Amino acid sequence: MPGEARTATAIVDAVESVDVAMPRIRPRWPARMFAVLAVGAVAGFAVAAVRAATPSAKASVAPTKQPPPKPSKPYDALAGTWRGTGHQFEPDTTWTIAMTLDKEEADVGQEAGTIEYPSLGCSGVLVRKADIGQQLVVEERITHNPHNECVARGEIHIYRNNDRLVWNWYFETGEYGAEAKLTR
């Protein structure tokens, strides 16, 4: 319809000729960012001024060279001879244990005691490793193994639980291998 086309064209021309003032929208983030930076700068200068005016306790103490710290104290509660029965998971076996931790505390890397497995005929030494919390960690090194019944090396984590010693043995790979509850 030709009349409708002219009407539509007239409407489009009328809309395009209207000059409507659109409000200009300004982004607010630059002003807000400036305000945040200004507050942060003032706070930073205030903290610096307070620190400069306050005498430092550290400045009056002369640094002293301290000896390296001794290993932590789980050792004290564990020294002595402990006996019991161990349980190995794979293969499922049990055997007797006699473990002695020397009375004098060993440094990390030093021999800390001995271990025997009387029912297996094996024995060896215990070398102190770093403690884990209240657990004493020792490396077990089997030195006497005539029937090849014992694993040559492992790691033992031990700690007190009231009057018992909790004993957990790990392969060199870190795999959990055996456990025991020992008494004096």
PASEBA-1860 file (N, C-alpha, C; in nm, 3 decimals):
! residues 184
1> MPGEARTA> 0.080/-0.115/0.000/0.000/0.000/0.000/0.086/0.124/0.000 ~ 0.068/0.204/-0.105/0.151/0.322/-0.121/0.127/0.425/-0.012 ~ 0.011/0.439/0.041/-0.017/0.538/0.144/0.052/0.504/0.275 ~ 0.059/0.380/0.304/0.123/0.338/0.430/0.273/0.361/0.422 ~ 0.333/0.344/0.306/0.476/0.366/0.292/0.509/0.512/0.316 ~ 0.424/0.604/0.266/0.449/0.745/0.288/0.433/0.779/0.435 ~ 0.338/0.721/0.503/0.315/0.747/0.645/0.435/0.700/0.726 ~ 0.489/0.584/0.696/0.604/0.532/0.768/0.725/0.620/0.744
9> TAIVDAVE> 0.741/0.670/0.617/0.853/0.758/0.587/0.839/0.888/0.662 ~ 0.717/0.940/0.674/0.694/1.065/0.745/0.726/1.051/0.893 ~ 0.695/0.936/0.950/0.722/0.913/1.094/0.873/0.907/1.117 ~ 0.943/0.838/1.029/1.089/0.828/1.043/1.151/0.965/1.030 ~ 1.107/1.047/0.933/1.162/1.182/0.916/1.132/1.267/1.038 ~ 1.015/1.251/1.097/0.979/1.332/1.214/1.066/1.295/1.334 ~ 1.092/1.166/1.354/1.174/1.122/1.467/1.317/1.170/1.450 ~ 1.371/1.165/1.328/1.509/1.207/1.305/1.525/1.357/1.320
17> SVDVAMPR> 1.420/1.434/1.299/1.433/1.580/1.307/1.419/1.630/1.451 ~ 1.372/1.546/1.543/1.356/1.590/1.683/1.494/1.596/1.746 ~ 1.526/1.707/1.806/1.655/1.723/1.872/1.632/1.710/2.022 ~ 1.653/1.591/2.073/1.634/1.567/2.216/1.771/1.571/2.280 ~ 1.783/1.647/2.383/1.910/1.656/2.454/1.921/1.537/2.549 ~ 2.015/1.451/2.523/2.037/1.335/2.609/2.135/1.376/2.717 ~ 2.108/1.336/2.840/2.202/1.373/2.946/2.335/1.299/2.926 ~ 2.443/1.367/2.955/2.575/1.305/2.940/2.604/1.227/3.068
25> IRPRWPAR> 2.633/1.101/3.051/2.659/1.014/3.166/2.810/1.007/3.184 ~ 2.855/1.044/3.302/2.997/1.040/3.332/3.027/0.918/3.419 ~ 3.129/0.848/3.386/3.165/0.736/3.473/3.213/0.787/3.609 ~ 3.173/0.720/3.716/3.206/0.764/3.850/3.334/0.700/3.903 ~ 3.383/0.597/3.841/3.498/0.525/3.897/3.624/0.608/3.908 ~ 3.653/0.705/3.814/3.777/0.782/3.834/3.775/0.862/3.963 ~ 3.663/0.922/3.995/3.654/1.002/4.117/3.665/0.912/4.241 ~ 3.600/0.798/4.236/3.608/0.705/4.349/3.749/0.652/4.367
33> MFAVLAVG> 3.814/0.620/4.257/3.951/0.568/4.262/4.044/0.673/4.323 ~ 4.027/0.799/4.282/4.108/0.907/4.336/4.086/0.918/4.486 ~ 3.961/0.908/4.531/3.931/0.919/4.674/3.997/0.804/4.752 ~ 3.992/0.684/4.701/4.054/0.569/4.768/4.205/0.588/4.777 ~ 4.267/0.631/4.667/4.411/0.653/4.668/4.450/0.764/4.764 ~ 4.371/0.869/4.769/4.402/0.981/4.859/4.393/0.936/5.005 ~ 4.290/0.862/5.040/4.275/0.813/5.178/4.390/0.719/5.212 ~ 4.428/0.630/5.120/4.539/0.538/5.144/4.669/0.611/5.165
41> AVAGFAVA> 4.694/0.715/5.086/4.818/0.792/5.099/4.823/0.863/5.234 ~ 4.713/0.922/5.276/4.709/0.991/5.405/4.733/0.891/5.518 ~ 4.671/0.775/5.510/4.690/0.673/5.614/4.834/0.625/5.618 ~ 4.894/0.605/5.502/5.034/0.563/5.497/5.127/0.665/5.558 ~ 5.106/0.793/5.529/5.189/0.897/5.589/5.170/0.902/5.740 ~ 5.047/0.880/5.787/5.020/0.883/5.931/5.093/0.768/6.002 ~ 5.089/0.650/5.946/5.158/0.535/6.005/5.307/0.560/6.007 ~ 5.362/0.611/5.899/5.506/0.640/5.893/5.545/0.743/5.997
49> AVRAATPS> 5.462/0.845/6.016/5.492/0.949/6.114/5.491/0.893/6.256 ~ 5.395/0.807/6.287/5.387/0.746/6.420/5.508/0.656/6.443 ~ 5.546/0.577/6.344/5.662/0.490/6.359/5.790/0.571/6.379 ~ 5.803/0.680/6.308/5.923/0.762/6.320/5.930/0.828/6.457 ~ 5.815/0.862/6.517/5.814/0.930/6.646/5.827/0.832/6.762 ~ 5.798/0.703/6.742/5.802/0.605/6.849/5.939/0.538/6.850 ~ 6.008/0.538/6.967/6.137/0.469/6.971/6.117/0.319/6.958 ~ 6.198/0.257/6.880/6.186/0.114/6.854/6.256/0.035/6.963
57> AKASVAPT> 6.188/-0.067/7.015/6.248/-0.154/7.115/6.361/-0.235/7.052 ~ 6.348/-0.266/6.924/6.451/-0.343/6.856/6.581/-0.265/6.844 ~ 6.570/-0.134/6.832/6.689/-0.053/6.812/6.778/-0.054/6.936 ~ 6.719/-0.072/7.056/6.798/-0.066/7.178/6.858/-0.202/7.216 ~ 6.818/-0.308/7.152/6.868/-0.441/7.185/6.975/-0.479/7.084 ~ 7.092/-0.506/7.134/7.201/-0.545/7.046/7.182/-0.690/7.003 ~ 7.198/-0.720/6.876/7.180/-0.858/6.833/7.290/-0.946/6.891 ~ 7.249/-1.066/6.935/7.345/-1.162/6.988/7.336/-1.289/6.907
65> KQPPPKPS> 7.447/-1.353/6.890/7.448/-1.478/6.815/7.411/-1.591/6.910 ~ 7.303/-1.661/6.877/7.255/-1.770/6.959/7.306/-1.903/6.904 ~ 7.335/-1.999/6.992/7.374/-2.131/6.942/7.255/-2.196/6.874 ~ 7.278/-2.290/6.784/7.165/-2.356/6.719/7.078/-2.426/6.823 ~ 6.947/-2.425/6.803/6.858/-2.485/6.903/6.879/-2.635/6.912 ~ 6.866/-2.686/7.033/6.872/-2.830/7.055/6.744/-2.891/7.000 ~ 6.747/-3.019/6.966/6.624/-3.083/6.920/6.515/-3.071/7.027 ~ 6.389/-3.077/6.983/6.278/-3.058/7.075/6.271/-3.169/7.179
73> KPYDALAG> 6.181/-3.158/7.274/6.180/-3.238/7.394/6.108/-3.373/7.392 ~ 6.057/-3.426/7.284/5.993/-3.556/7.297/6.091/-3.662/7.344 ~ 6.218/-3.639/7.319/6.321/-3.738/7.353/6.322/-3.768/7.502 ~ 6.310/-3.664/7.586/6.318/-3.683/7.731/6.219/-3.786/7.782 ~ 6.097/-3.784/7.730/5.993/-3.876/7.777/6.006/-4.016/7.717 ~ 6.097/-4.033/7.621/6.107/-4.161/7.550/6.231/-4.241/7.583 ~ 6.331/-4.180/7.645/6.457/-4.250/7.674/6.431/-4.370/7.764 ~ 6.506/-4.477/7.737/6.492/-4.600/7.814/6.462/-4.717/7.722
81> TWRGTGHQ> 6.432/-4.833/7.783/6.404/-4.955/7.706/6.254/-4.981/7.702 ~ 6.205/-5.012/7.584/6.064/-5.038/7.559/6.052/-5.175/7.492 ~ 5.950/-5.252/7.531/5.929/-5.386/7.475/5.783/-5.406/7.437 ~ 5.763/-5.496/7.342/5.626/-5.529/7.302/5.625/-5.616/7.179 ~ 5.506/-5.620/7.118/5.486/-5.701/6.997/5.446/-5.608/6.884 ~ 5.513/-5.625/6.771/5.482/-5.546/6.653/5.392/-5.623/6.558 ~ 5.320/-5.548/6.477/5.232/-5.608/6.376/5.265/-5.548/6.241 ~ 5.306/-5.635/6.148/5.334/-5.593/6.010/5.210/-5.620/5.928
89> FEPDTTWT> 5.177/-5.528/5.837/5.054/-5.540/5.759/5.066/-5.633/5.640 ~ 5.177/-5.629/5.569/5.191/-5.707/5.445/5.328/-5.771/5.442 ~ 5.349/-5.896/5.464/5.249/-5.996/5.499/5.205/-5.979/5.644 ~ 5.092/-6.029/5.677/5.031/-6.016/5.809/5.109/-6.102/5.908 ~ 5.201/-6.039/5.982/5.284/-6.112/6.077/5.300/-6.031/6.206 ~ 5.340/-6.099/6.312/5.373/-6.033/6.439/5.510/-6.081/6.483 ~ 5.579/-6.000/6.564/5.713/-6.031/6.613/5.739/-5.948/6.737 ~ 5.838/-5.985/6.813/5.873/-5.913/6.935/5.973/-5.802/6.906
97> IAMTLDKE> 5.964/-5.696/6.989/6.051/-5.578/6.974/6.111/-5.545/7.111 ~ 6.238/-5.508/7.111/6.304/-5.447/7.227/6.380/-5.326/7.173 ~ 6.337/-5.208/7.212/6.398/-5.085/7.161/6.452/-5.004/7.279 ~ 6.575/-4.960/7.267/6.637/-4.878/7.373/6.681/-4.745/7.313 ~ 6.631/-4.638/7.372/6.677/-4.504/7.336/6.773/-4.459/7.446 ~ 6.891/-4.414/7.406/6.994/-4.372/7.501/6.942/-4.264/7.594 ~ 6.993/-4.264/7.717/6.952/-4.163/7.816/6.997/-4.023/7.774 ~ 7.116/-4.013/7.714/7.164/-3.883/7.669/7.106/-3.852/7.532
105> EADVGQEA> 7.047/-3.736/7.519/6.979/-3.698/7.394/7.077/-3.690/7.278 ~ 7.045/-3.757/7.171/7.129/-3.756/7.051/7.090/-3.640/6.961 ~ 7.188/-3.583/6.894/7.161/-3.480/6.794/7.110/-3.546/6.667 ~ 7.045/-3.467/6.582/6.997/-3.516/6.453/7.117/-3.569/6.375 ~ 7.104/-3.691/6.320/7.210/-3.754/6.244/7.301/-3.844/6.326 ~ 7.282/-3.844/6.458/7.365/-3.926/6.546/7.288/-4.049/6.594 ~ 7.362/-4.155/6.632/7.297/-4.274/6.686/7.225/-4.239/6.815 ~ 7.100/-4.285/6.824/7.017/-4.253/6.940/6.982/-4.376/7.022
113> GTIEYPSL> 7.013/-4.495/6.973/6.980/-4.616/7.048/6.991/-4.739/6.962 ~ 6.929/-4.847/7.011/6.934/-4.976/6.943/6.794/-5.035/6.933 ~ 6.780/-5.130/6.841/6.654/-5.203/6.826/6.685/-5.350/6.803 ~ 6.603/-5.435/6.863/6.615/-5.580/6.844/6.478/-5.637/6.814 ~ 6.478/-5.738/6.730/6.359/-5.816/6.701/6.395/-5.960/6.741 ~ 6.384/-5.994/6.871/6.431/-6.124/6.920/6.368/-6.243/6.849 ~ 6.240/-6.238/6.817/6.175/-6.352/6.752/6.219/-6.369/6.607 ~ 6.279/-6.265/6.547/6.328/-6.273/6.410/6.480/-6.288/6.402
121> GCSGVLVR> 6.548/-6.263/6.513/6.693/-6.274/6.514/6.766/-6.156/6.453 ~ 6.699/-6.038/6.443/6.760/-5.920/6.381/6.784/-5.813/6.488 ~ 6.879/-5.724/6.457/6.902/-5.609/6.544/6.971/-5.500/6.464 ~ 6.973/-5.381/6.523/7.036/-5.269/6.453/7.044/-5.146/6.539 ~ 7.074/-5.035/6.474/7.088/-4.907/6.543/6.979/-4.811/6.498 ~ 6.954/-4.712/6.581/6.857/-4.606/6.552/6.931/-4.475/6.539 ~ 6.908/-4.404/6.430/6.973/-4.275/6.405/6.866/-4.166/6.409 ~ 6.891/-4.064/6.488/6.793/-3.957/6.507/6.773/-3.876/6.380
129> KADIGQQL> 6.646/-3.851/6.349/6.608/-3.760/6.240/6.535/-3.643/6.303 ~ 6.488/-3.552/6.223/6.414/-3.437/6.274/6.282/-3.482/6.335 ~ 6.245/-3.419/6.447/6.119/-3.450/6.512/6.003/-3.394/6.432 ~ 5.887/-3.454/6.449/5.763/-3.403/6.390/5.669/-3.377/6.507 ~ 5.658/-3.251/6.549/5.576/-3.218/6.666/5.631/-3.289/6.787 ~ 5.547/-3.368/6.855/5.591/-3.442/6.973/5.634/-3.585/6.938 ~ 5.650/-3.613/6.810/5.697/-3.745/6.767/5.848/-3.741/6.745 ~ 5.915/-3.840/6.800/6.056/-3.858/6.772/6.064/-3.945/6.647
137> VVEERITH> 6.147/-3.907/6.553/6.163/-3.983/6.428/6.306/-4.034/6.424 ~ 6.320/-4.166/6.405/6.452/-4.228/6.394/6.458/-4.314/6.269 ~ 6.577/-4.324/6.213/6.600/-4.414/6.101/6.650/-4.545/6.160 ~ 6.587/-4.653/6.120/6.629/-4.786/6.165/6.727/-4.842/6.063 ~ 6.843/-4.885/6.111/6.944/-4.947/6.025/6.975/-5.085/6.083 ~ 6.926/-5.187/6.017/6.951/-5.324/6.063/7.095/-5.361/6.031 ~ 7.168/-5.401/6.134/7.310/-5.435/6.117/7.337/-5.584/6.136 ~ 7.242/-5.656/6.198/7.257/-5.800/6.220/7.127/-5.866/6.171
145> NPHNECVA> 7.137/-5.947/6.064/7.019/-6.006/6.000/7.057/-6.142/5.939 ~ 7.098/-6.240/6.024/7.152/-6.365/5.971/7.053/-6.447/5.887 ~ 6.925/-6.438/5.913/6.825/-6.517/5.841/6.750/-6.433/5.737 ~ 6.796/-6.311/5.716/6.734/-6.219/5.620/6.583/-6.202/5.646 ~ 6.549/-6.187/5.773/6.409/-6.173/5.814/6.362/-6.028/5.821 ~ 6.456/-5.933/5.832/6.419/-5.793/5.854/6.454/-5.706/5.735 ~ 6.377/-5.600/5.717/6.405/-5.501/5.613/6.526/-5.420/5.660 ~ 6.621/-5.395/5.572/6.748/-5.333/5.609/6.733/-5.192/5.665
153> RGEIHIYR> 6.640/-5.112/5.610/6.623/-4.975/5.657/6.475/-4.938/5.660 ~ 6.444/-4.851/5.751/6.308/-4.798/5.762/6.310/-4.676/5.851 ~ 6.194/-4.619/5.872/6.181/-4.500/5.957/6.076/-4.528/6.061 ~ 6.106/-4.495/6.186/6.014/-4.520/6.297/5.973/-4.386/6.357 ~ 5.842/-4.367/6.374/5.786/-4.250/6.441/5.734/-4.299/6.575 ~ 5.780/-4.237/6.684/5.739/-4.281/6.816/5.696/-4.163/6.902 ~ 5.598/-4.191/6.989/5.552/-4.090/7.083/5.485/-4.158/7.201 ~ 5.477/-4.086/7.312/5.414/-4.139/7.434/5.264/-4.123/7.426
161> NNDRLVWN> 5.194/-4.222/7.478/5.050/-4.215/7.500/5.029/-4.274/7.638 ~ 5.026/-4.186/7.739/5.023/-4.225/7.879/5.145/-4.311/7.911 ~ 5.126/-4.435/7.956/5.241/-4.519/7.993/5.288/-4.608/7.878 ~ 5.235/-4.589/7.761/5.274/-4.668/7.644/5.350/-4.584/7.544 ~ 5.422/-4.654/7.459/5.493/-4.591/7.349/5.425/-4.635/7.220 ~ 5.377/-4.540/7.143/5.317/-4.571/7.013/5.431/-4.572/6.911 ~ 5.440/-4.679/6.836/5.553/-4.707/6.746/5.497/-4.733/6.607 ~ 5.533/-4.651/6.510/5.486/-4.666/6.372/5.607/-4.675/6.280
169> WYFETGEY> 5.611/-4.780/6.199/5.726/-4.808/6.113/5.688/-4.783/5.967 ~ 5.779/-4.719/5.891/5.756/-4.686/5.751/5.872/-4.739/5.666 ~ 5.840/-4.788/5.547/5.942/-4.825/5.449/6.015/-4.699/5.404 ~ 6.130/-4.715/5.340/6.205/-4.600/5.287/6.124/-4.521/5.185 ~ 6.028/-4.585/5.121/5.942/-4.518/5.024/5.838/-4.428/5.090 ~ 5.823/-4.439/5.223/5.723/-4.362/5.296/5.596/-4.440/5.323 ~ 5.586/-4.561/5.269/5.467/-4.644/5.289/5.464/-4.697/5.433 ~ 5.347/-4.684/5.497/5.325/-4.730/5.634/5.329/-4.882/5.635
177> GAEAKLTR> 5.415/-4.943/5.719/5.434/-5.086/5.713/5.403/-5.166/5.838 ~ 5.417/-5.104/5.957/5.397/-5.181/6.081/5.365/-5.087/6.195 ~ 5.312/-5.146/6.304/5.280/-5.066/6.423/5.299/-5.151/6.546 ~ 5.310/-5.083/6.661/5.321/-5.153/6.788/5.286/-5.056/6.901 ~ 5.251/-5.113/7.013/5.235/-5.040/7.138/5.334/-5.104/7.234 ~ 5.432/-5.026/7.280/5.538/-5.079/7.365/5.525/-5.025/7.507 ~ 5.576/-5.102/7.602/5.578/-5.061/7.743/5.718/-5.078/7.797 ~ 5.743/-5.017/7.913/5.875/-5.028/7.978/5.886/-5.160/8.051
END
